[in-house]
């Protein structure tokens, strides 16, 4: 009985100590976001990666990394980070949109069509970009 009481006390203490940390943005993320907005991509990339070390499920850090690699025109790492965002949150419409643009750039029209179907299902805020992708896809596909 004493062991159960002791374990319960430890559990409650940990919950009270670490509960305020859940759901908050880390200092690395806020600093990285500021540097990204200032177009300091190298330093912001480092801080986003640091944020991912401490919070591996922060999909927004991966999304910003994808944006940085898009700026650097590094398609491999851009796609890797976008796929990670979609793994963590399959309904992230910005990541789907960016991946559609990348697939069009890579001339992968079948993957773009699949992503477009998915985009139509989850779209809430950037739905107007849907028509833009459809027009681009129609003009490029044989």
TIMI-2910 file (N, C-alpha, C, CB; in pm, 1 decimal, decimal comma, always signed):
<rs>
+----------+----------+----------+----------+----------+----------+----------+----------+----------+----------+----------+----------+------+
!      n_x !      n_y !      n_z !     ca_x !     ca_y !     ca_z !      c_x !      c_y !      c_z !     cb_x !     cb_y !     cb_z ! resn !
+----------+----------+----------+----------+----------+----------+----------+----------+----------+----------+----------+----------+------+
!    +80,7 !   -119,0 !     +0,0 !     +0,0 !     +0,0 !     +0,0 !    +85,7 !   +126,3 !     +0,0 !    -92,2 !     -0,7 !   +118,8 !  Unk !
!   +196,2 !   +119,0 !    +74,7 !   +286,1 !   +233,6 !    +80,1 !   +350,0 !   +258,3 !    -56,6 !   +394,6 !   +211,6 !   +186,7 !  Unk !
!   +381,7 !   +149,3 !   -128,7 !   +441,7 !   +163,0 !   -261,6 !   +344,7 !   +230,2 !   -357,9 !   +483,9 !    +25,7 !   -316,2 !  Unk !
!   +219,3 !   +191,4 !   -352,2 !   +117,0 !   +249,4 !   -438,6 !   +100,0 !   +397,9 !   -408,0 !    -16,9 !   +175,2 !   -421,3 !  Unk !
!    +98,0 !   +432,1 !   -281,0 !    +86,9 !   +571,7 !   -240,2 !   +208,3 !   +650,7 !   -287,6 !    +72,3 !   +582,5 !    -87,7 !  Unk !
!   +326,4 !   +594,3 !   -273,3 !   +450,1 !   +659,4 !   -316,2 !   +449,4 !   +682,8 !   -467,7 !   +572,4 !   +574,3 !   -275,9 !  Unk !
!   +410,2 !   +580,9 !   -545,3 !   +404,5 !   +594,8 !   -690,7 !   +300,4 !   +698,4 !   -733,5 !   +373,3 !   +459,9 !   -755,0 !  Unk !
!   +190,4 !   +700,7 !   -665,8 !    +86,4 !   +798,4 !   -695,0 !   +135,9 !   +940,2 !   -667,8 !    -39,1 !   +769,1 !   -612,2 !  Unk !
!   +209,2 !   +958,9 !   -560,0 !   +266,6 !  +1090,0 !   -528,2 !   +367,5 !  +1133,4 !   -633,7 !   +333,3 !  +1087,0 !   -390,5 !  Unk !
!   +449,4 !  +1041,7 !   -678,2 !   +547,5 !  +1073,1 !   -782,4 !   +476,5 !  +1111,1 !   -912,1 !   +642,3 !   +953,1 !   -806,1 !  Unk !
!   +374,5 !  +1035,9 !   -946,8 !   +298,9 !  +1064,4 !  -1068,1 !   +235,0 !  +1203,2 !  -1062,6 !   +191,5 !   +957,9 !  -1089,4 !  Unk !
!   +172,9 !  +1236,9 !   -951,3 !   +107,9 !  +1367,3 !   -936,5 !   +211,8 !  +1480,2 !   -937,7 !    +25,4 !  +1371,7 !   -805,7 !  Unk !
!   +324,0 !  +1458,6 !   -874,1 !   +429,7 !  +1559,8 !   -872,9 !   +481,2 !  +1585,0 !  -1013,9 !   +545,3 !  +1516,4 !   -781,0 !  Unk !
!   +504,2 !  +1479,0 !  -1090,4 !   +549,5 !  +1495,8 !  -1228,2 !   +444,7 !  +1566,2 !  -1312,7 !   +583,7 !  +1360,7 !  -1289,6 !  Unk !
!   +321,5 !  +1532,2 !  -1292,8 !   +213,6 !  +1594,7 !  -1366,9 !   +207,5 !  +1743,8 !  -1338,8 !    +80,9 !  +1529,2 !  -1332,5 !  Unk !
!   +219,3 !  +1780,9 !  -1211,9 !   +215,4 !  +1922,3 !  -1175,5 !   +338,3 !  +1998,5 !  -1223,2 !   +202,1 !  +1936,4 !  -1026,1 !  Unk !
!   +452,9 !  +1933,3 !  -1223,6 !   +575,5 !  +1999,9 !  -1266,9 !   +580,8 !  +2020,3 !  -1418,0 !   +695,9 !  +1920,2 !  -1222,2 !  Unk !
!   +537,9 !  +1920,3 !  -1493,2 !   +556,7 !  +1925,0 !  -1637,1 !   +431,4 !  +1961,1 !  -1715,8 !   +607,0 !  +1794,6 !  -1683,6 !  Unk !
!   +315,7 !  +1967,4 !  -1651,2 !   +191,7 !  +2001,0 !  -1721,8 !   +197,0 !  +2138,0 !  -1788,3 !    +75,1 !  +1996,2 !  -1626,0 !  Unk !
!   +252,7 !  +2240,3 !  -1723,6 !   +256,2 !  +2371,3 !  -1789,3 !   +339,8 !  +2373,2 !  -1917,1 !   +309,9 !  +2474,1 !  -1693,8 !  Unk !
!   +427,4 !  +2276,7 !  -1936,7 !   +511,7 !  +2274,6 !  -2055,6 !   +438,2 !  +2224,5 !  -2179,4 !   +632,6 !  +2188,8 !  -2030,7 !  Unk !
!   +333,4 !  +2147,2 !  -2161,6 !   +262,5 !  +2090,2 !  -2274,5 !   +182,3 !  +2198,2 !  -2344,8 !   +171,0 !  +1975,7 !  -2229,3 !  Unk !
!   +192,0 !  +2202,0 !  -2477,8 !   +113,3 !  +2295,3 !  -2555,7 !   +177,0 !  +2432,3 !  -2572,3 !    -18,9 !  +2310,8 !  -2493,5 !  Unk !
!   +285,5 !  +2458,1 !  -2505,6 !   +352,1 !  +2586,8 !  -2519,8 !   +456,0 !  +2580,0 !  -2630,4 !   +417,2 !  +2629,3 !  -2387,5 !  Unk !
!   +477,0 !  +2694,5 !  -2693,4 !   +584,5 !  +2702,6 !  -2791,2 !   +716,0 !  +2715,4 !  -2715,6 !   +563,7 !  +2822,6 !  -2889,5 !  Unk !
!   +816,6 !  +2651,4 !  -2767,1 !   +946,4 !  +2661,9 !  -2701,8 !  +1014,8 !  +2791,7 !  -2744,2 !  +1035,0 !  +2539,8 !  -2735,8 !  Unk !
!  +1113,2 !  +2829,1 !  -2668,4 !  +1190,8 !  +2949,2 !  -2701,3 !  +1261,9 !  +2930,3 !  -2834,9 !  +1293,5 !  +2980,8 !  -2589,4 !  Unk !
!  +1305,7 !  +2807,3 !  -2862,4 !  +1371,4 !  +2780,8 !  -2990,2 !  +1277,1 !  +2809,2 !  -3107,0 !  +1420,6 !  +2635,5 !  -2995,9 !  Unk !
!  +1150,6 !  +2766,5 !  -3091,0 !  +1054,6 !  +2785,7 !  -3199,3 !  +1025,6 !  +2933,6 !  -3222,0 !   +925,0 !  +2711,1 !  -3168,9 !  Unk !
!  +1001,8 !  +3009,7 !  -3115,6 !   +970,4 !  +3151,5 !  -3132,7 !  +1089,5 !  +3228,6 !  -3189,0 !   +926,9 !  +3212,4 !  -2999,5 !  Unk !
!  +1209,0 !  +3196,4 !  -3142,9 !  +1328,9 !  +3262,3 !  -3197,2 !  +1350,4 !  +3224,7 !  -3343,4 !  +1453,3 !  +3224,7 !  -3114,5 !  Unk !
!  +1328,0 !  +3097,9 !  -3375,2 !  +1345,9 !  +3051,8 !  -3513,1 !  +1245,0 !  +3118,2 !  -3605,3 !  +1332,3 !  +2898,9 !  -3521,3 !  Unk !
!  +1124,0 !  +3134,7 !  -3557,4 !  +1020,2 !  +3198,7 !  -3638,0 !  +1055,7 !  +3344,5 !  -3666,6 !   +884,2 !  +3190,2 !  -3566,9 !  Unk !
!  +1108,5 !  +3412,7 !  -3565,5 !  +1152,1 !  +3551,9 !  -3584,8 !  +1264,4 !  +3559,3 !  -3688,4 !  +1199,3 !  +3613,2 !  -3450,6 !  Unk !
!  +1360,9 !  +3468,8 !  -3677,1 !  +1471,9 !  +3468,2 !  -3772,4 !  +1423,6 !  +3433,3 !  -3912,9 !  +1580,0 !  +3369,0 !  -3727,8 !  Unk !
!  +1326,7 !  +3344,8 !  -3923,1 !  +1271,3 !  +3310,1 !  -4054,2 !  +1204,7 !  +3431,8 !  -4117,8 !  +1170,0 !  +3194,1 !  -4041,5 !  Unk !
!  +1130,0 !  +3507,1 !  -4038,8 !  +1062,7 !  +3625,5 !  -4091,2 !  +1162,3 !  +3732,8 !  -4133,2 !   +966,9 !  +3681,7 !  -3987,3 !  Unk !
!  +1279,6 !  +3731,1 !  -4071,3 !  +1386,3 !  +3823,8 !  -4108,8 !  +1469,7 !  +3770,8 !  -4225,6 !  +1476,5 !  +3850,8 !  -3988,9 !  Unk !
!  +1432,2 !  +3655,6 !  -4278,2 !  +1498,5 !  +3588,6 !  -4390,2 !  +1640,0 !  +3540,4 !  -4355,3 !  +1504,7 !  +3682,5 !  -4509,2 !  Unk !
!  +1663,7 !  +3514,7 !  -4228,4 !  +1789,7 !  +3457,0 !  -4182,0 !  +1768,4 !  +3305,4 !  -4175,8 !  +1833,9 !  +3516,5 !  -4040,5 !  Unk !
!  +1776,7 !  +3241,2 !  -4292,7 !  +1735,7 !  +3101,8 !  -4304,7 !  +1830,8 !  +3003,8 !  -4237,2 !  +1722,7 !  +3066,1 !  -4448,7 !  Unk !
!  +1958,4 !  +3028,2 !  -4240,8 !  +2054,6 !  +2934,6 !  -4180,2 !  +2036,0 !  +2924,9 !  -4029,1 !  +2198,4 !  +2977,9 !  -4211,9 !  Unk !
!  +2026,7 !  +3040,3 !  -3963,7 !  +2011,2 !  +3039,3 !  -3818,5 !  +1873,7 !  +2986,1 !  -3778,3 !  +2032,0 !  +3180,3 !  -3761,8 !  Unk !
!  +1770,4 !  +3022,8 !  -3855,3 !  +1636,6 !  +2973,7 !  -3821,5 !  +1627,4 !  +2823,1 !  -3843,6 !  +1529,6 !  +3046,3 !  -3905,1 !  Unk !
!  +1694,6 !  +2771,4 !  -3946,5 !  +1696,4 !  +2626,6 !  -3970,9 !  +1756,9 !  +2554,2 !  -3852,0 !  +1775,4 !  +2593,3 !  -4099,3 !  Unk !
!  +1865,6 !  +2606,9 !  -3799,5 !  +1931,3 !  +2545,9 !  -3684,4 !  +1837,9 !  +2544,0 !  -3563,2 !  +2060,8 !  +2621,3 !  -3650,5 !  Unk !
!  +1767,8 !  +2654,9 !  -3539,0 !  +1678,7 !  +2661,7 !  -3422,8 !  +1553,4 !  +2575,9 !  -3440,7 !  +1638,4 !  +2806,1 !  -3396,5 !  Unk !
!  +1502,0 !  +2566,1 !  -3562,8 !  +1388,4 !  +2476,6 !  -3586,1 !  +1429,6 !  +2331,4 !  -3561,6 !  +1334,0 !  +2493,5 !  -3730,4 !  Unk !
!  +1549,4 !  +2296,6 !  -3604,8 !  +1598,5 !  +2161,0 !  -3579,8 !  +1617,8 !  +2136,6 !  -3429,8 !  +1731,0 !  +2137,2 !  -3654,9 !  Unk !
!  +1663,1 !  +2238,3 !  -3358,7 !  +1678,7 !  +2226,8 !  -3213,8 !  +1542,8 !  +2208,8 !  -3147,2 !  +1750,2 !  +2350,8 !  -3156,9 !  Unk !
!  +1442,1 !  +2280,4 !  -3198,0 !  +1307,2 !  +2266,6 !  -3143,6 !  +1254,5 !  +2125,2 !  -3166,1 !  +1212,6 !  +2369,6 !  -3207,6 !  Unk !
!  +1285,2 !  +2068,6 !  -3280,4 !  +1240,0 !  +1933,0 !  -3311,9 !  +1304,7 !  +1831,1 !  -3217,9 !  +1272,2 !  +1898,2 !  -3458,7 !  Unk !
!  +1427,3 !  +1856,1 !  -3176,9 !  +1493,3 !  +1765,7 !  -3082,4 !  +1415,4 !  +1761,1 !  -2951,5 !  +1639,3 !  +1810,1 !  -3056,7 !  Unk !
!  +1369,5 !  +1877,6 !  -2906,3 !  +1296,9 !  +1883,1 !  -2778,9 !  +1148,1 !  +1854,1 !  -2794,2 !  +1315,1 !  +2018,8 !  -2715,3 !  Unk !
!  +1093,1 !  +1874,1 !  -2913,2 !   +951,3 !  +1850,2 !  -2937,6 !   +935,7 !  +1786,7 !  -3076,0 !   +869,0 !  +1983,1 !  -2926,9 !  Unk !
!   +959,6 !  +1656,3 !  -3088,3 !   +959,4 !  +1591,4 !  -3219,1 !   +823,4 !  +1589,3 !  -3290,0 !  +1007,6 !  +1452,1 !  -3203,7 !  Unk !
!   +716,6 !  +1621,3 !  -3219,3 !   +584,7 !  +1620,1 !  -3281,9 !   +536,7 !  +1759,4 !  -3321,4 !   +484,6 !  +1557,0 !  -3188,6 !  Unk !
!   +626,3 !  +1856,5 !  -3323,9 !   +587,8 !  +1991,6 !  -3363,7 !   +587,8 !  +2000,7 !  -3516,2 !   +683,9 !  +2097,5 !  -3301,9 !  Unk !
!   +473,0 !  +1978,8 !  -3574,8 !   +460,3 !  +1976,6 !  -3720,7 !   +495,2 !  +2110,7 !  -3783,5 !   +319,3 !  +1937,1 !  -3760,1 !  Unk !
!   +475,3 !  +2218,6 !  -3710,0 !   +499,9 !  +2351,2 !  -3766,8 !   +649,9 !  +2373,7 !  -3786,7 !   +440,7 !  +2461,2 !  -3675,5 !  Unk !
!   +731,5 !  +2318,9 !  -3700,5 !   +876,5 !  +2330,2 !  -3720,7 !   +918,0 !  +2258,5 !  -3849,2 !   +953,3 !  +2271,7 !  -3599,5 !  Unk !
!   +860,4 !  +2141,7 !  -3872,3 !   +889,8 !  +2070,0 !  -3996,3 !   +840,5 !  +2148,8 !  -4118,0 !   +825,4 !  +1930,1 !  -3993,9 !  Unk !
!   +726,0 !  +2214,6 !  -4103,8 !   +671,4 !  +2293,7 !  -4214,5 !   +763,2 !  +2411,2 !  -4246,2 !   +529,5 !  +2344,5 !  -4180,6 !  Unk !
!   +811,6 !  +2477,6 !  -4142,9 !   +906,1 !  +2588,1 !  -4165,5 !  +1036,6 !  +2537,6 !  -4226,4 !   +935,2 !  +2661,8 !  -4033,7 !  Unk !
!  +1082,1 !  +2420,6 !  -4183,4 !  +1202,3 !  +2364,0 !  -4245,4 !  +1178,5 !  +2337,5 !  -4394,1 !  +1244,0 !  +2233,4 !  -4173,8 !  Unk !
!  +1059,2 !  +2289,0 !  -4427,7 !  +1026,5 !  +2266,2 !  -4568,9 !  +1028,9 !  +2397,6 !  -4646,1 !   +888,1 !  +2198,9 !  -4582,6 !  Unk !
!   +978,5 !  +2503,9 !  -4585,2 !   +980,7 !  +2635,2 !  -4650,2 !  +1123,4 !  +2684,3 !  -4670,7 !   +901,9 !  +2737,0 !  -4567,4 !  Unk !
!  +1208,7 !  +2658,1 !  -4571,6 !  +1349,7 !  +2697,9 !  -4584,3 !  +1415,8 !  +2621,3 !  -4698,2 !  +1426,0 !  +2673,2 !  -4451,7 !  Unk !
!  +1389,7 !  +2490,1 !  -4705,1 !  +1449,3 !  +2411,7 !  -4812,7 !  +1389,5 !  +2448,1 !  -4948,5 !  +1430,6 !  +2262,8 !  -4785,8 !  Unk !
!  +1265,8 !  +2496,9 !  -4949,4 !  +1207,6 !  +2546,1 !  -5074,0 !  +1282,7 !  +2670,2 !  -5121,3 !  +1057,3 !  +2577,7 !  -5055,5 !  Unk !
!  +1316,5 !  +2758,4 !  -5028,0 !  +1394,7 !  +2877,1 !  -5060,0 !  +1533,5 !  +2839,7 !  -5112,4 !  +1407,2 !  +2966,6 !  -4936,8 !  Unk !
!  +1592,1 !  +2736,8 !  -5052,7 !  +1725,4 !  +2691,5 !  -5093,7 !  +1721,3 !  +2604,2 !  -5218,8 !  +1791,2 !  +2614,9 !  -4980,4 !  Unk !
!  +1598,3 !  +2571,1 !  -5265,2 !  +1575,5 !  +2484,2 !  -5381,1 !  +1634,0 !  +2344,8 !  -5360,6 !  +1635,4 !  +2547,0 !  -5506,0 !  Unk !
!  +1620,1 !  +2293,5 !  -5240,0 !  +1663,0 !  +2158,2 !  -5207,1 !  +1537,6 !  +2071,6 !  -5197,8 !  +1745,8 !  +2154,5 !  -5072,8 !  Unk !
!  +1499,3 !  +2013,6 !  -5310,6 !  +1372,6 !  +1941,3 !  -5320,6 !  +1367,6 !  +1815,5 !  -5234,4 !  +1346,9 !  +1904,3 !  -5463,7 !  Unk !
!  +1480,0 !  +1750,5 !  -5216,9 !  +1482,8 !  +1625,8 !  -5139,8 !  +1443,7 !  +1651,8 !  -4994,1 !  +1623,0 !  +1560,8 !  -5146,8 !  Unk !
!  +1508,8 !  +1749,0 !  -4930,9 !  +1478,9 !  +1778,0 !  -4790,6 !  +1345,3 !  +1848,5 !  -4774,9 !  +1589,2 !  +1862,8 !  -4729,7 !  Unk !
!  +1305,7 !  +1925,6 !  -4876,1 !  +1173,4 !  +1987,3 !  -4871,6 !  +1065,0 !  +1879,3 !  -4868,6 !  +1152,9 !  +2081,3 !  -4992,8 !  Unk !
!  +1076,8 !  +1782,1 !  -4957,2 !   +978,1 !  +1674,0 !  -4962,6 !   +981,7 !  +1589,3 !  -4835,1 !  +1003,0 !  +1585,2 !  -5085,5 !  Unk !
!  +1099,3 !  +1563,9 !  -4783,7 !  +1112,8 !  +1486,7 !  -4660,1 !  +1039,8 !  +1554,7 !  -4544,1 !  +1261,1 !  +1467,9 !  -4625,1 !  Unk !
!  +1058,4 !  +1684,9 !  -4529,7 !   +992,9 !  +1757,8 !  -4421,4 !   +842,7 !  +1769,3 !  -4443,2 !  +1053,4 !  +1896,1 !  -4407,6 !  Unk !
!   +799,2 !  +1786,6 !  -4568,4 !   +655,2 !  +1791,9 !  -4595,8 !   +588,5 !  +1657,8 !  -4565,4 !   +630,0 !  +1831,4 !  -4742,6 !  Unk !
!   +655,5 !  +1549,6 !  -4600,7 !   +600,5 !  +1417,5 !  -4569,1 !   +592,6 !  +1395,2 !  -4418,2 !   +685,7 !  +1307,7 !  -4633,8 !  Unk !
!   +688,2 !  +1449,4 !  -4344,2 !   +684,7 !  +1438,3 !  -4198,4 !   +567,8 !  +1518,2 !  -4141,4 !   +817,3 !  +1486,9 !  -4137,2 !  Unk !
!   +543,6 !  +1637,2 !  -4197,0 !   +428,9 !  +1717,1 !  -4152,5 !   +300,1 !  +1639,0 !  -4175,1 !   +423,8 !  +1853,2 !  -4227,3 !  Unk !
!   +288,0 !  +1577,8 !  -4293,5 !   +166,2 !  +1503,1 !  -4324,9 !   +155,4 !  +1374,6 !  -4244,8 !   +161,2 !  +1471,3 !  -4472,6 !  Unk !
!   +266,1 !  +1321,5 !  -4201,5 !   +263,1 !  +1205,1 !  -4113,3 !   +209,1 !  +1243,8 !  -3975,5 !   +404,0 !  +1143,4 !  -4100,4 !  Unk !
!   +252,2 !  +1360,4 !  -3926,8 !   +206,8 !  +1408,1 !  -3796,3 !    +63,5 !  +1462,6 !  -3802,0 !   +301,4 !  +1516,4 !  -3744,4 !  Unk !
!    +29,1 !  +1527,1 !  -3912,6 !   -105,3 !  +1583,6 !  -3928,1 !   -147,1 !  +1570,7 !  -4074,3 !   -109,8 !  +1733,4 !  -3881,7 !  Unk !
!   -217,8 !  +1465,6 !  -4109,7 !   -257,8 !  +1443,3 !  -4248,9 !   -351,7 !  +1550,2 !  -4304,6 !   -323,7 !  +1309,7 !  -4260,7 !  Unk !
!   -405,8 !  +1635,6 !  -4218,9 !   -498,5 !  +1738,7 !  -4264,8 !   -434,2 !  +1876,9 !  -4275,1 !   -616,6 !  +1745,4 !  -4172,0 !  Unk !
!   -303,1 !  +1885,0 !  -4272,5 !   -235,2 !  +2013,3 !  -4283,2 !   -240,0 !  +2057,5 !  -4429,2 !    -87,5 !  +2004,3 !  -4231,6 !  Unk !
!   -330,1 !  +2150,5 !  -4458,7 !   -353,8 !  +2188,6 !  -4597,9 !   -238,1 !  +2266,3 !  -4659,7 !   -479,1 !  +2270,6 !  -4607,1 !  Unk !
!   -164,1 !  +2341,0 !  -4580,1 !    -49,3 !  +2412,7 !  -4634,6 !    +59,2 !  +2315,5 !  -4680,5 !     +7,2 !  +2509,7 !  -4530,5 !  Unk !
!    +80,1 !  +2210,0 !  -4604,1 !   +179,0 !  +2108,5 !  -4642,0 !   +133,3 !  +2034,0 !  -4766,7 !   +202,6 !  +2009,2 !  -4526,2 !  Unk !
!     +4,2 !  +2003,6 !  -4775,4 !    -47,7 !  +1935,5 !  -4894,8 !    -29,2 !  +2025,4 !  -5016,9 !   -198,2 !  +1898,1 !  -4876,8 !  Unk !
!    -61,2 !  +2153,3 !  -5000,3 !    -46,0 !  +2248,4 !  -5111,5 !    +99,5 !  +2259,5 !  -5156,0 !    -98,5 !  +2386,8 !  -5070,9 !  Unk !
!   +190,4 !  +2272,3 !  -5058,7 !   +332,2 !  +2281,7 !  -5093,9 !   +381,3 !  +2154,3 !  -5162,1 !   +416,0 !  +2309,7 !  -4969,1 !  Unk !
!   +334,4 !  +2039,4 !  -5115,5 !   +374,0 !  +1912,2 !  -5176,1 !   +317,8 !  +1899,7 !  -5317,9 !   +326,2 !  +1794,0 !  -5089,4 !  Unk !
!   +196,5 !  +1950,5 !  -5340,1 !   +140,7 !  +1950,4 !  -5476,1 !   +226,2 !  +2034,9 !  -5569,7 !     -4,4 !  +2002,8 !  -5475,4 !  Unk !
!   +266,2 !  +2152,3 !  -5522,6 !   +352,7 !  +2237,4 !  -5604,5 !   +485,0 !  +2168,2 !  -5635,9 !   +379,0 !  +2370,5 !  -5533,6 !  Unk !
!   +540,3 !  +2100,8 !  -5538,0 !   +666,3 !  +2029,7 !  -5557,3 !   +649,5 !  +1916,0 !  -5656,8 !   +718,6 !  +1975,8 !  -5424,0 !  Unk !
!   +539,4 !  +1841,5 !  -5645,3 !   +515,0 !  +1729,7 !  -5737,2 !   +493,0 !  +1779,0 !  -5879,8 !   +393,9 !  +1648,1 !  -5690,9 !  Unk !
!   +428,8 !  +1893,5 !  -5896,1 !   +414,5 !  +1951,1 !  -6030,7 !   +551,9 !  +1989,7 !  -6084,9 !   +320,0 !  +2075,2 !  -6028,5 !  Unk !
!   +634,0 !  +2047,9 !  -6000,1 !   +769,9 !  +2085,9 !  -6039,5 !   +852,1 !  +1963,7 !  -6081,4 !   +840,0 !  +2159,3 !  -5924,3 !  Unk !
!   +826,1 !  +1849,5 !  -6014,1 !   +895,9 !  +1725,4 !  -6045,6 !   +827,7 !  +1646,4 !  -6157,1 !   +906,3 !  +1639,6 !  -5921,8 !  Unk !
!   +719,5 !  +1700,8 !  -6214,2 !   +640,6 !  +1637,5 !  -6320,8 !   +578,9 !  +1504,8 !  -6278,6 !   +727,1 !  +1615,6 !  -6442,3 !  Unk !
!   +541,7 !  +1495,4 !  -6152,8 !   +473,8 !  +1376,7 !  -6101,5 !   +323,8 !  +1408,2 !  -6094,0 !   +531,0 !  +1334,1 !  -5960,2 !  Unk !
!   +256,6 !  +1398,2 !  -6208,6 !   +117,8 !  +1442,0 !  -6218,7 !    +20,8 !  +1347,2 !  -6148,8 !    +79,2 !  +1456,0 !  -6363,7 !  Unk !
!    +51,5 !  +1220,1 !  -6146,7 !    -39,4 !  +1126,8 !  -6078,9 !    -40,1 !  +1152,1 !  -5927,4 !     +1,8 !   +980,1 !  -6108,5 !  Unk !
!    +76,5 !  +1177,1 !  -5871,1 !    +83,2 !  +1208,4 !  -5727,7 !    +13,2 !  +1341,3 !  -5699,5 !   +230,8 !  +1213,9 !  -5679,4 !  Unk !
!    +24,8 !  +1436,7 !  -5791,3 !    -41,3 !  +1565,7 !  -5774,1 !   -192,2 !  +1549,7 !  -5774,1 !     +1,2 !  +1662,8 !  -5883,8 !  Unk !
!   -243,4 !  +1463,9 !  -5863,1 !   -388,3 !  +1441,3 !  -5868,1 !   -437,9 !  +1378,3 !  -5737,9 !   -424,9 !  +1351,1 !  -5988,0 !  Unk !
!   -361,7 !  +1283,4 !  -5683,7 !   -399,8 !  +1221,6 !  -5555,8 !   -398,2 !  +1324,7 !  -5442,6 !   -304,7 !  +1104,5 !  -5522,2 !  Unk !
!   -295,9 !  +1407,8 !  -5442,1 !   -287,8 !  +1510,9 !  -5339,3 !   -399,5 !  +1613,8 !  -5355,1 !   -151,7 !  +1579,9 !  -5344,3 !  Unk !
!   -438,0 !  +1642,1 !  -5478,8 !   -546,5 !  +1735,8 !  -5504,3 !   -678,7 !  +1683,0 !  -5449,8 !   -558,7 !  +1763,5 !  -5653,8 !  Unk !
!   -702,0 !  +1552,5 !  -5465,2 !   -822,6 !  +1491,3 !  -5407,8 !   -821,5 !  +1506,0 !  -5255,3 !   -832,4 !  +1341,1 !  -5447,7 !  Unk !
!   -707,4 !  +1478,2 !  -5196,3 !   -693,0 !  +1489,6 !  -5051,4 !   -710,3 !  +1634,6 !  -5007,0 !   -556,0 !  +1436,0 !  -5006,4 !  Unk !
!   -655,1 !  +1726,2 !  -5085,8 !   -664,0 !  +1868,9 !  -5055,1 !   -809,0 !  +1915,4 !  -5056,3 !   -581,4 !  +1950,8 !  -5155,1 !  Unk !
!   -886,9 !  +1866,0 !  -5153,1 !  -1028,2 !  +1902,5 !  -5161,7 !  -1106,7 !  +1853,9 !  -5040,9 !  -1089,3 !  +1846,2 !  -5288,6 !  Unk !
!  -1065,6 !  +1743,3 !  -4982,9 !  -1135,3 !  +1690,0 !  -4865,5 !  -1105,1 !  +1768,0 !  -4737,6 !  -1098,2 !  +1544,9 !  -4845,8 !  Unk !
!   -983,8 !  +1816,5 !  -4723,1 !   -943,5 !  +1878,8 !  -4597,0 !   -938,6 !  +2030,5 !  -4602,2 !   -809,8 !  +1827,5 !  -4556,5 !  Unk !
!   -961,9 !  +2087,7 !  -4717,4 !   -944,7 !  +2232,0 !  -4736,8 !  -1048,6 !  +2312,2 !  -4659,3 !   -953,0 !  +2266,5 !  -4885,0 !  Unk !
!   -999,8 !  +2410,1 !  -4580,9 !  -1087,9 !  +2501,6 !  -4509,7 !  -1045,4 !  +2646,1 !  -4529,2 !  -1090,6 !  +2467,8 !  -4361,9 !  Unk !
!   -917,2 !  +2674,3 !  -4524,6 !   -875,0 !  +2815,2 !  -4526,9 !   -809,2 !  +2859,4 !  -4657,0 !   -780,5 !  +2840,2 !  -4414,6 !  Unk !
!   -741,0 !  +2772,1 !  -4726,5 !   -673,5 !  +2814,8 !  -4850,2 !   -733,0 !  +2744,2 !  -4972,4 !   -521,6 !  +2786,3 !  -4841,4 !  Unk !
!   -863,6 !  +2730,2 !  -4974,2 !   -931,6 !  +2657,5 !  -5081,8 !   -920,8 !  +2728,0 !  -5216,5 !  -1077,2 !  +2638,1 !  -5046,7 !  Unk !
!   -901,3 !  +2857,5 !  -5216,1 !   -893,4 !  +2931,2 !  -5341,4 !   -771,8 !  +2887,9 !  -5424,6 !   -887,3 !  +3081,4 !  -5313,5 !  Unk !
!   -670,0 !  +2835,9 !  -5359,6 !   -550,5 !  +2790,9 !  -5431,3 !   -575,4 !  +2659,7 !  -5505,2 !   -433,8 !  +2774,4 !  -5334,2 !  Unk !
!   -685,8 !  +2594,7 !  -5474,7 !   -723,9 !  +2469,5 !  -5538,5 !   -737,7 !  +2487,7 !  -5689,5 !   -854,9 !  +2417,0 !  -5479,0 !  Unk !
!   -808,4 !  +2591,7 !  -5731,2 !   -831,9 !  +2618,0 !  -5874,2 !   -701,0 !  +2647,8 !  -5945,8 !   -929,9 !  +2735,7 !  -5892,6 !  Unk !
!   -611,5 !  +2716,0 !  -5878,2 !   -481,0 !  +2749,1 !  -5935,9 !   -402,7 !  +2621,7 !  -5968,9 !   -400,0 !  +2838,0 !  -5838,9 !  Unk !
!   -402,8 !  +2526,2 !  -5877,0 !   -333,0 !  +2399,0 !  -5899,3 !   -401,0 !  +2320,1 !  -6010,7 !   -329,0 !  +2315,3 !  -5769,3 !  Unk !
!   -535,3 !  +2318,0 !  -6011,7 !   -607,0 !  +2244,1 !  -6115,3 !   -574,9 !  +2299,2 !  -6253,5 !   -757,8 !  +2249,4 !  -6090,2 !  Unk !
!   -571,8 !  +2431,9 !  -6268,2 !   -539,1 !  +2494,1 !  -6397,5 !   -395,6 !  +2460,9 !  -6439,1 !   -558,0 !  +2647,7 !  -6390,0 !  Unk !
!   -304,9 !  +2468,6 !  -6344,3 !   -164,9 !  +2438,6 !  -6374,1 !   -149,5 !  +2292,1 !  -6414,7 !    -75,5 !  +2470,3 !  -6252,2 !  Unk !
!   -220,5 !  +2204,2 !  -6347,3 !   -215,8 !  +2060,9 !  -6375,3 !   -274,4 !  +2030,9 !  -6514,5 !   -292,8 !  +1982,3 !  -6266,3 !  Unk !
!   -385,1 !  +2095,3 !  -6548,1 !   -446,6 !  +2074,7 !  -6679,5 !   -355,9 !  +2125,7 !  -6792,1 !   -583,1 !  +2145,1 !  -6685,9 !  Unk !
!   -289,7 !  +2238,4 !  -6769,0 !   -204,8 !  +2293,8 !  -6874,7 !    -77,0 !  +2212,5 !  -6894,9 !   -169,2 !  +2437,9 !  -6842,3 !  Unk !
!    -30,9 !  +2143,7 !  -6789,6 !    +94,5 !  +2068,7 !  -6800,9 !    +76,0 !  +1922,5 !  -6837,7 !   +169,3 !  +2077,0 !  -6672,4 !  Unk !
!    -38,3 !  +1863,0 !  -6800,0 !    -54,4 !  +1719,8 !  -6827,2 !    -86,6 !  +1697,9 !  -6974,2 !   -165,3 !  +1659,0 !  -6738,4 !  Unk !
!    -35,3 !  +1586,9 !  -7030,6 !    -50,0 !  +1560,5 !  -7173,9 !   -191,0 !  +1527,4 !  -7217,2 !    +38,9 !  +1449,2 !  -7213,1 !  Unk !
+----------+----------+----------+----------+----------+----------+----------+----------+----------+----------+----------+----------+------+
</rs>
